[in-house]
Structure formats: C-alpha cells, structure tokens
Amino acid sequence: QVQLVESGGGLVQAGGSLRLSCTASGRTFSRSAMGWFRQAPGKEREFVTAISWIAGITEYVDSVKGRFTISRDNAKNTVYLQMNSLKPEDTAVYYCAATKFGLGLKGPYDYWGQGTQVTVSS
C-alpha cells in the first residue's frame, strides 16, 4: 500500500522558516514527479511547487518563488520543502503528492499525503 507521510509543520512567526518532509512507502518514487500543494481555510487547494524525477527540474507558484525550495532524496524516497521568509498568507495545510511512474510535473498527482498544518503568525 502506497503511503505518503508529511512532517515538519507547526507554528512560526512571520519571517521565520520551516522545513517540511514527505516520506513515501509502498513503492519507489524515484521516477515520479513529486510536489507540494496547500489549502488555506475557505480556499481551494493550490499548487505550490514540484520537482521532476529526471534532471531535478522544478516549478514554483509565483507567490513562493525565492522563498521556498523543493528538493528530493531518491535514496530515502523523500521530498523536502524548505520554507523561508514565511508570511501569514502561507498559512495552510500542506500536502505532499506524487505522480505515477514516469510522469512529469504537470501530473496528474495520484498519490497524496494526509497533510501537515503550517501556521504563520503576524
């Protein structure tokens, strides 16, 4: 059974940093694109960032460019999201997601974690 488990969320003051981790089990995701999405209260889930399985190509939503960095360690079946200069508008539940074998950044993303809460206080 495929599982994605996020960790690292929490409460941080504006301007602070957090590092999220997502570890996959049940199969290898070394040839899957992996991404992070978020959902704020009362809003739809939105794409934040993703990283390809080949060449480490990345994509970011404009609102996090220059502040967030996605990376992956295929040996550990883990993807990370380093979040710096956090703003109150970054407050959301952050979800890790992965595509099926061989797909690119556009997905679709078929595997999802349960989410981790990130709260940024002003």
Disulfide bonds with the S-S distance in Angstrom:
Cys22-Cys96 2.06
